[in-house]
Amino acid sequence: MKKGKINLTENARVVLEKRYLIKDENGKVIETPEELMERVARAVAKAESKYPGADPDKWAEKFYDIMAELKFLPNSPTLMNAGRELGQLSACFVLPVEDSMEGIFDSIKYAALIHKSGGGTGFSFSRLRPKGATVKSTGGVASGPISFMKVFNAATEAVKQGGTRRGANMGILRVDHPDILDFIRCKEDDKEITNFNISVAITDKFMEALKNDETYDLVDPHTKKVAGKLKAREVFDLIVDMAWKNGEPGIIFIDRINKYNPTPEVGEIESTNPCGEQPLLPFESCNLGSINLVKFVKKSGEKIEIDYEDLKDTVHKAVRFLDDVIDVNVYPLKEIEEMTLSNRKIGLGVMGFADMLIALGIPYNSDEALKIAEEIMSFIDKESKNASCELAKERGVFPNWEKSIYKEKGIKLRNATTTTIAPTGTISIIAGVSSGIEPVFALAFERHVLDNQRLVEIHPMLEQVLKERGLYSEELMEKILERGTLQGIEEVPEDIKRVFVTAHDISPEWHVKMQAAFQKYTDNAVSKTVNFPQNATREDVKKVYLLAYELGCKGVTIYRDRSREEQVLNKGAKIEKKVKEETTESQEEANMDDKIKPRPRPNVTYGSTEKVKIGCGNLYITVNSDENGICEVFTNLGRAGGCPSQSEATSRLISLALRAGIDVKAIVEQLKGIRCHSTLRQMATNKDIKVLSCPDAIGRALERSMGKTIVVNGNSDVSEADIKRYVDINNEELEKANKKKPNPGKNNSNGALCPECGHELEHEGGCVVCRSCGYSKCS
């Protein structure tokens, strides 16, 4: 197999090395991106040997080409695990939760096995009897769905997924369940049930009651009897209120989902995968992949258009690829294998849609963009069905075809579904394009490279346009970086502003319209986040929910900027300035004259600098004193990587506290023992690391400056036993430590940043993603 060098961005290579490429026992990368693509292509093409006349080597070449050209990429588990011992290639699973102690804990066990294999799980808790209901077998009372969700959450927290992917769940409860009000409020504290996204399953009866301002029935799932009534408007307002506060719950329209269930005789769909794009039957899984739309925008002279012939060819190859994945997959449970092979669902979607619109010169928030969305997705849906028909002729229809809607229609397909719009997260980073069907998040990013160098990266198409028009300058780049948008920048012409719009430039209604346009031609569902500005009202959220139902969406997820304690969207430095001004005003109004004030820093200080080995490289710690004692700390990372802003922020706060008279011993006590995921992982193979984290290293440096150093194993009081204990620490403790000590990242950000690299996180497709290092909360 010829393996020319794949054209990847530097960021894509970083993400591949960190998350996908094979490493040896010492953590050294021993695989190239080209070898990864070959490994995956060969492993998937082995399925071809099952079918007479097929040539595995030929198809391995074809599969390699569409991946290496970045025209198509499968979901992350396939890239990570194909051709390796684990062999689990699916991203999406749904498990049943039966109304019995045995059924509940079987589901927890099954979920643990799936999370360990690299998958995410969805559950409906709607079968569980409500809190306080009688349990005849024991004479006790039921604790209700919410209590068991917390058990599932704790189990997820404790499971490590093969070292590459973190457990993620979807929890769903029907709107007519008696415990629905508790469910809607269950994530009011965003530190609760942290490993779940939650959605309310809305019924058509509820929407009718809402329309008529009526009550609706609550039904006990165990007895099937009416257990009460609620005012639909009041329940809907509570859903809106909670979503406005922190983005959850989302909603799914469960009757609409089942209306389009391709195998209604097999069972009823009751849940989706963690990001909501894949409704599945209990014990069903789905394999996803995405077409990179940017690759099909061709320029012929002055004309720019979509190459539909090339797109058709790629769709057919991608459908065959995903069908082969079903055959070579190593399933975590026998029940999942049987259900998946019976329905053979695949989900072909897209990424780079926003970038494609930019290349075509079409604003995302325009009727023309909606038209392009429908044209593209209807074409992909039609050709994916044609490809599935061709496979059915070669290999036979999916086994449950007789129980499907396609029998009556006389359409013979290999796959019960063929299309899904998923959040593409890390695979869109590998492809170097915008995620899924989301708008561009930001037009400029700031990265820190080498020791103290700062690099501003701008969207490549914007950079090209600005240079062609003679508008490019470093000053303009700084403005774009600060704002995160072109809006309000006078130097940028209006025609450029119209095309280069970001998620927050687009009104929520346009987000919903775009989701609906893609849903019209998608078998499964569409994962999309409707972004709201921070000043959006509850009424704004309500309008979007109603519009999503009206336009035919199968569900909707919203996020209001800065509505969570762990911020996931950040428009730029101006917000921080506004918050700072508001805070200053309130402090002045409160007349806080008695606050502690640090003494001024003297012009001359004296001290020493030491080099300490940490998980990210070398940390240089300078501790200085004046006539009153230790007065300041400086830190600097000696090479690229790590979290320099975290150390700088820690040092500044320490220096402020020292000059305000806080006892050094108290500061040391707070810092020592703080653990860092990266440093702990490196301890096993690097005996030069004698500290637990950057803050731990700073605390020990301060302690040594006080003359109280206890030296063990060279230069620290961390013993070999300590190192072994922390290397062997279980995953649950590591996750908790990581959550408690997030990396603050960029200084000009006002919200939560990636816990692994410090760059700002994006909220897209119902998930949280870092486009710098590939971290994803949902995987």
Secondary structure, DSSP 8 states (H G I E B T S, - for coil): ---------HHHHHHHHHHTS-B-TTS-B---HHHHHHHHHHHHHGGGGGSTT--HHHHHHHHHHHHHTTSEEE-HHHHHHTTSSS-----EEEE---SSHHHHHHHHHHHHHHHHHT-EEEEE-TTS--TT-EETTTTEE---HHHHHHHHHHHHHH--BTTTB---EEEEEETTSTTHHHHHHTTSSTTSSTTEEEEEEE-HHHHHHHHTT-EEEEE-TTT-SEEEEEEHHHHHHHHHHHHHHHS--EEEEHHHHHHT-S-TTT----EE-TTSS-EE-TTEEEEEEEEEGGGGEEEETTEEEE-HHHHHHHHHHHHHHHHHHHHH---SSHHHHHHHHHH--EEEEEE-HHHHHHHHT--SSSHHHHHHHHHHHHHHHHHHHHHHHHHHHHH---GGGGGSHHHHHT---S-S--B-B---HHHHHHHTS--TT--BS-SEEEEEETTTEEEEEE-HHHHHHHHHTT---HHHHHHHHHHSSSTT-TTS-HHHHHHS-BTTTS-HHHHHHHHHHHHTT-SS-B--EEEE-TT--HHHHHHHHHHHHHTT-SEEEEEETT-SSS------HHHHHHHHHHHHHHHHHHT-TTS-------S--EEEEEEEEETTEEEEEEEEEETTEEEEEEEEESSSSS-HHHHHHHHHHHHHHHHTT--HHHHHHHHTT---HHHHHHHTT-TT---SSHHHHHHHHHHHHTT----BTTTBS--HHHHHHHHT--HHHHHHHHHHS-----TT--S-B-TTT--B-EEETTEEE-TTT--BTT-
